[in-house]
């Protein structure tokens, strides 16, 4: 893997997600074509280039340059995020590390498998 492509000096100024940019460049560097247009990465084992991993890396590079989305309306108005969702202590029920947010379908499956 080439270290040059992940250097800060080589990262374009419009990159909004440096971690995604670095990971995507590392994948793209590892999935280059040989003289026969076959991916050189051992994980592709003879796949024609451009391989799926290289294509995904290109999508990651595009996404890393995308403008960040505007904050939710609740954050813009100064309301606490918990008040916006109606759940105390939870900013957004679809994000975060909380373990008490399990969809109803999963709870039923967990109850059945635990019995």
C-alpha positions in Angstrom: 0.0 0.0 0.0 1.3 3.4 -0.9 1.7 5.7 2.1 1.8 8.8 -0.1 -1.9 8.8 -1.0 -3.0 9.1 2.7 -0.7 12.0 3.6 -2.4 15.1 4.8 -0.5 17.1 2.1 -2.0 15.0 -0.6 -5.5 15.2 0.7 -7.7 17.7 -1.2 -8.9 20.7 0.7 -12.6 19.9 0.0 -12.4 16.6 1.9 -14.9 16.7 4.8 -14.3 13.2 6.1 -10.5 12.6 6.5 -11.0 9.1 7.9 -13.1 7.9 5.1 -10.7 9.5 2.6 -7.7 7.7 4.1 -9.5 4.3 4.2 -10.7 4.7 0.6 -7.3 5.7 -0.7 -5.8 2.7 1.1 -8.3 0.3 -0.5 -7.8 1.9 -4.0 -4.0 1.6 -3.6 -4.3 -2.1 -2.8 -6.6 -2.8 -5.7 -4.6 -1.7 -8.7 -4.5 -3.5 -12.1 -1.6 -5.5 -13.5 -0.5 -5.5 -17.1 -3.4 -7.8 -18.0 -6.0 -5.6 -16.3 -6.5 -8.0 -13.4 -6.6 -6.8 -9.8 -3.3 -7.4 -8.0 -5.0 -7.7 -4.5 -4.9 -11.2 -3.1 -8.4 -10.7 -1.9 -9.7 -10.4 -5.5 -7.9 -13.6 -6.8 -7.8 -12.8 -10.5 -10.9 -10.5 -10.7 -11.0 -8.2 -13.7 -10.1 -4.6 -12.9 -11.8 -2.4 -11.9 -12.9 -4.8 -9.2 -15.7 -4.3 -6.7 -13.4 -3.1 -4.0 -11.8 -0.5 -6.2 -15.2 0.8 -7.3 -16.3 1.0 -3.6 -13.2 2.9 -2.8 -14.0 5.4 -5.5 -17.5 5.8 -4.0 -15.8 6.4 -0.6 -13.6 9.1 -2.1 -16.6 10.8 -3.6 -18.5 10.6 -0.3 -15.5 11.9 1.7 -15.6 15.1 -0.4 -19.4 15.6 -0.1 -20.6 18.5 2.0 -21.7 17.6 5.5 -25.5 17.6 5.9 -27.2 20.5 7.7 -27.9 19.8 11.4 -31.5 18.7 12.3 -34.0 21.4 12.8 -34.1 20.8 16.6 -30.4 21.6 16.8 -30.8 24.7 14.7 -33.6 26.1 16.9 -31.7 25.3 20.1 -34.2 22.7 21.4 -32.6 19.7 23.2 -32.5 16.7 20.9 -34.3 14.5 23.5 -37.3 16.9 23.4 -37.4 16.6 19.6 -37.7 12.8 19.8 -40.0 12.7 22.8 -37.6 10.3 24.5 -35.7 11.5 27.5 -32.0 10.9 27.3 -32.0 9.8 23.6 -30.9 12.3 21.0 -31.9 10.0 18.1 -33.4 6.5 18.4 -31.6 5.3 15.3 -28.1 6.3 16.2 -25.7 6.0 19.1 -24.5 3.3 21.3 -27.5 2.7 23.5 -28.3 -1.0 24.1 -31.9 -0.4 25.2 -33.0 0.6 21.6 -34.0 -2.8 20.1 -36.7 -2.9 17.4 -39.9 -4.7 18.4 -39.4 -7.5 15.9 -35.9 -8.2 17.4 -37.3 -8.3 21.0 -39.8 -10.9 20.0 -37.0 -13.0 18.4 -34.8 -12.6 21.4 -37.6 -13.7 23.8 -38.3 -16.8 21.7 -34.6 -17.8 21.5 -34.0 -17.2 25.2 -36.8 -19.5 26.2 
